[in-house]
């Protein structure tokens, strides 16, 4: 079993020390041991937990969602529900971005025809 300091754990997970400290403060990544001098010691299982946290954060899960998931005994069911919600949220965001992208492209094409646009011209284009 490997043991890691906060810095070593951060390096192994390719995150900052501040990230490890933040997750500790939020109660989703606590050290396996704390020495008498207050040094935090993490084990392999803590590294695995940190990697899962990072993976979920990359999927835009909130700290509270991750905390809830990690505390649940029926993690598979909770994860499935959270993933369903997250996918719906990401799809909605994606659709909104596509609409904005389409509008921006339309405006770009329209402005290429004119050298100077008035506010009235922009208003017409937006409609």
N, C-alpha and C positions, 0 to 999 in steps of 0.2 A: 504494500500500500504506500503510495506516494504522499508526501506532505508538502504543502505549498504555503509560502507567506502570501500576503495580499498581493505584493508585486509579482511574485512568481505565478500566482493564479491568473492575474491579469494578463501577463505575457503569454501563458499557455492558451488562454481563451482569445487572445488578440483583441483585448479591450484595455481601456485605461484603468489605472488604479482607482481613479475617482468613480468610475462605473461600478467597480466591485464595492467600494465604500457606500455608494448610493443604494445599491441593491441590499446591502447589509442594513442600512438605516431604514429602508422601506420594509424590512422583514421578509424578503423573499430569498435571501442568500445569507444564511448565518454560518459562521465558522464552526467546524466540528469541535475545535478546542480553542480555548483562550488561556494563554500562559499566565502565571502569577504576575508577570510584568505587563500584561495586557496585550501581548502579541497574539494576533489571530492566526490560527493554523487551519488550513483547509486540506481536505482529503480528496481522493479521486472522485468520490461521489459528489462532492461540492463542485468540482470541475464539470462533471456531467450536468449537474443542475444549472450551472452558469451557462453552459452551452445551450441548454434547452431554453433558458430565459432569453438569451441573445437571439435564438432562432425565432421565438415568438415575438420579440420586439421588432425583428426585421419584417415580420408580417403585420406590424402596426398594432399588436395587442397592447392594451394599456397595462400599467403596473398592477392595477387592481384586478384586472381579468386574470393576469398571470398568477397573482397571489391566490385568488379564488381557486384557480385550477390546481395549483400545487398543494392546496390544503384539502382538496376533495379526495375521498377514498375511491369514488367512481370516476376517476380522471378521464377514462375513455369517453363516457357519456357527456361529461361536461365539455371536453375538448371538441367533441362532435357538434354540440350546440354552439360553442364559441366560434368554431370554424364556419358553420353555416351563417351566423350573424356577420362574421368578418367578410366572408365572400360576398354577401349581399351588399355590405357597405362599400367594399372595393369596387364592385360592379357599378354601383350608383355613382361613385366618384369618377370612375372611368368614363361613364356615359356623359357626365357633366364636363369632363375635360375634352371629350370628343366634340361636344357642341361648341365649346370655346375655341378649340383648335380650328374647327370648320369656319367659325365667324372670323377668326384672325386671318385665315388663308383668303377668305372672301375679301376682307378689307385690304389685304396686301395686293391682291390682283387689281382691285378697284383703284388703289392709290398709285399703282404703277402707271396708270393712264394719265394721271394729273401730276403736275409738279408742285402745285400749292393747293391745299385743301382748306376750305372755310369750314366753320362749325356747321353751317347749313349742309355742306356737302357730306360731312361725316354723319350728320343726322339722317340724310337721305339714304346713305349706304347702310346704316344700321337697321333701317326698316326693310 
